Amino acid sequence: MRARGRPIVGGIAGFFFGLFLAADLVLFGAIKFKDLTIVILPVAGIVVGILLGLFPPLRRGRAVTTTPAAPNEEPTP
């Protein structure tokens, strides 16, 4: 099975997201520094980042090609 997304990049991004979320919660006083949540958030970020990274991003629709008007013509309303 070939992974279409980027699970390694997702795991790294999830780790940093969890780490900075834990740091913000400690700095704003929402959780105490000795709380176990500080360890859980980066690990949960890695897991969620890898899971989201397994799926490819949404595909774009087909590009609409338009032909430009001739230089001497005025566009019709």
Secondary structure, DSSP 8 states (H G I E B T S, - for coil): ----S-HHHHHHHHHHHHHHHHHHHHHTTSS-TT-THHHHHHHHHHHHHHHHHTS---------------TT-----
